[in-house]
Amino acid sequence: MSDFFEFFTRFLPDLLKGASMTLLLTAEGLAAGFVLGLLATLTRSYGNKFWRGVAIGYIELFRGTPLLVQLFLIYYGLPGLGITLSRELSAFLALGLNSGAYQAEYLRGSILAIGDNQMMAGRSIGMSKWKTIWHVILPQALRLAIPAWSNEPVSLLKSTGVVFLIAIPELMAKAKSIAAKTYDPIGSYIAVAIIYLAMVYLLDAMLKWLERASRIPGFEMEGRKA
């Protein structure tokens, strides 16, 4: 145990640098995914037949294929079409596109929970379709989505580990480098597991606080009845 503690403290600065990159990738992917997911779910729920098909195709494609395959296609495949992206941009796109497909489904579920009565009420008082969506449906849907959506940040945080395969210096890449230097892969990956557990615990605590802070007594029940 003392040997591991010395190992952990010795390499903790390097591991924390990798953890900071992991958190940055998570934040960037989550933000991009939210924008894409919101656009996809609005298009799927309220767009015409063509755009609904585009949205469904995007969602099914990125939910139905592994993140690693998507990452490799972007980083290694696009140069074959004359499009060369940096490692960082490739990771950002893969994580954002993948997360967006999952976030679209979380948001779509909450919009469906609102029901059609809200749209009918908004249109009946003279609001346009998109004004009703923006001012009436979305504020409610976003609140309703938080409990289910809170799984996505934690899932994305753990999914960032695949980007070490294109040499992004995140937590797993640091662990691999340390294991190669010390010939102690077990100690390296146990240290990484401890840091992941700490990050997941803190992120989960933040998300639970967000859920409590955004909760309106009785609002969840109204959403289900609508």
N, C-alpha and C positions, 0 to 999 in steps of 0.2 A: 504493500500500500504506500509506504513512504517513497519507494522508487517511482511509482506512478505519479505521486504528488509532485515530486521534483521534475519529472518529465512534463507534467501538465503546466506547471508554473514557468518552466523554461521556454516552452513554445506558445504560451498563452498570447503574447503580443502578436505573433504571426497569425494565430487562429482568430484573434479578434479582428485583424485586418480582413481576413477572409469572411468573417461574419458580417462585417460592415458592408462588404460587397454583396453578400447574400441578401441583406435587408434592403439595400438599394435596388437590386434586381426585383425583389418582391414588390416594393413600392411602385416602381416603374411599370412592371407587368400588371399590377392590380389597377393602377390608374388608367393605363391604356385599355385594359380589358373591360373596365367599367364603361368607358366611352363607347367601345365597340359593342359591348353587350347591350347597352341601352339602345343604341341605334338598331341593332339586330332585332331586339324584342319589340321595339315600336314598329319597325318595318313588318315583322312577322304578324303582329297583332292588328295593325291598322293600314298596312300598305296594300297596293293592288296586287293582282295575281302574280305578275312578273317579279316584283320586289319581294313578295312573300317567298317565292321560290328561291331567290338569291339568298335571302336570310336563312331559310331552312337548309339550303346547301352548305352555307358557311358553318352553321351550327353543327350539322351532322358530320361534316368533314373533320372539323377540329375536335369534336367529342369522340369521334369514332376511330381516330388514329393516334398512335402514341406520340407524346411530346418529343421524344428523342428523334423519331422519324421526321417530324415537322422541323426540328432544329437542323438536322442534317440536310434536308431538302433546301432550306433557306440558305445555309452557309456553304454547302458543297454543290447544291444543285443549281442555284441561280447563276453562278458564274458561267455555267454552260449556256445560259441564255444571254450572256453579256452583261449581267448585273452582279457586280461584286460588292459585297457589304462587309463592313468590319465585324470582328467577333462580337463587340459590344452591341452593335445595332442588330446583328442576327439574333443574339440572345433576347434582346428587347422585343423584337418582332415575334419570335416564337412564343415567348411567355405571354405577351399581350394578346396575340391571336388565340392562343389556347385558352387563356383565362376568360377572354371575351365570350367564347362559345358557352362556357359553363355559367358565367354570370348572366348571360341572356336567358337561360332557362330559369335561374332563380328569380329574375325580374319578371319573366313571363308568368310564372306561377302566382306572383303577388298581384299582377294586373288582372289575371283571371279571377282571383279571389275578390276583387272589387266588384265584379259583376257589370252588367250592361245598364243597370238603372242609373248609375252615376253619369254615364254618357248621355242617356236620354234626358236626364234632368238638366244637364248643362246646355244641350242643344235646345231644350224647350224654353230657356230664358234668353236665347239669342246668341249664345257663345258658339264660335266655330268649333269644328271637330278638334283641331290642334290646340286651340285655347283651352278647351275642356280637358284634353289630355294633360297639358302642361300645368294648368292651375288647379285642377280637381283630382284627376286620377293619379298622376305621378307622385304628388306629395304623400298620398295615402299608400300607394304601392311601395314606395321606397321604405317607408316605415315597416310595412308588413314583411318586406323581404329580408330585413336585417337578421332574424334568427337563423334562417336557412343560408343566407349569403355569408354569414360569419364563418362558415366552413371553408370558403374559398381562400381567404388570406392564409390560413394555416396550411391548406393543401398546396398553395402556390409556393409558400416558403420552403416546404420540403421538396417540391418539384424543381427548384432552382439548382439542385445538386447535379442535374444532367449537363449543365452548361460547362462543367469542368472539362468535358470531352472536346470542347473547341478552345481550350486553354484560357477560359475566363478565370481570373484569380480569386474565385470565391472560396467558401469554406471547404468544400470537398477537394478542390485543387490544392489548397494549403495542406490538407491532411495527406494527400498523395505525395506531395513534395517532402513532408516531414518523414513519412514512412520510408521513402527512398533514401533519405539521409541517415536515418537511425536504424534501419532494418527492424523496425518495431511497428508493424502495421496494426497489431492489436491495440497497443497503447494509443496510436494515432487516431484510430477510428472510435475508440472508447471516448477519447477527449472530444472528438467531434460530436458524438452522440450526446454528451453532457451539455455542450453548447447549444445544440439543436433543441434539447429538452428545455433549457432555460429560455430560449427565444420563443418557443411555442407556448410555454407557460405564460410569459409576459404578454404575448400577443393575444392569447385567449382571454387573459384578464382584461385587457383593453377593450376587446370586442364585447365581453359581457357588460362592462361599464357602459359602452355605447348603446347596447340593447336596453339597459335599464334607463339610461338618460333619455332615450327617444320614445319610450313607451308611454302611451296615453291610456289610463284606466278605461277599460271597456272597448277601446278602439279595435283590438284584435277580434273581439266577438262581432263587432259591427262589420268588419271586413269579411268575415266568413258568412254572415247572413246576407250580405248585399247580393 
